[in-house]
């Protein structure tokens, strides 16, 4: 909460802009269209996706 309400508002604006930019780089405009298919997964990844 640095800078109180204004700080939180600014942090959310930054997150929104970064998400918007990342989605544009992936060719998406809507979060509902985003799937795991756009992720680059390391060859030997054995993590749990659930």
C-alpha positions in Angstrom: 0.0 0.0 0.0 2.7 2.6 -0.7 1.0 5.9 -1.5 -2.4 4.6 -0.2 -5.3 4.4 -2.6 -3.4 6.2 -5.4 -0.6 3.7 -5.1 -3.0 0.8 -5.4 -4.7 2.4 -8.4 -1.4 3.0 -10.1 -0.3 -0.6 -9.5 -3.5 -1.9 -11.0 -3.0 0.3 -14.0 0.5 -1.0 -14.5 -0.7 -4.6 -14.3 -3.6 -3.9 -16.7 -1.2 -2.4 -19.3 1.3 -5.3 -19.0 -1.5 -7.8 -19.4 -2.9 -5.9 -22.4 0.6 -5.7 -24.0 1.3 -9.4 -23.4 -2.0 -10.5 -24.8 -1.4 -8.3 -27.9 2.0 -10.0 -28.5 0.2 -13.3 -28.4 -2.5 -12.1 -30.8 -5.4 -12.1 -28.3 -7.8 -9.4 -27.3 -10.0 -11.3 -24.9 -9.0 -13.2 -21.8 -11.6 -15.9 -22.6 -9.6 -16.7 -25.7 -6.4 -17.4 -23.9 -5.5 -21.1 -23.3 -2.3 -23.0 -22.3 -1.5 -23.3 -26.0 0.1 -19.9 -26.0 2.6 -20.9 -23.3 6.2 -21.9 -24.1 6.8 -24.9 -21.8 10.4 -26.1 -21.2 11.1 -29.5 -22.8 11.5 -31.4 -19.6 8.8 -29.7 -17.5 7.0 -32.1 -15.2 4.9 -29.7 -13.1 1.3 -30.1 -12.3 -1.1 -28.0 -14.4 -4.2 -28.5 -12.3 
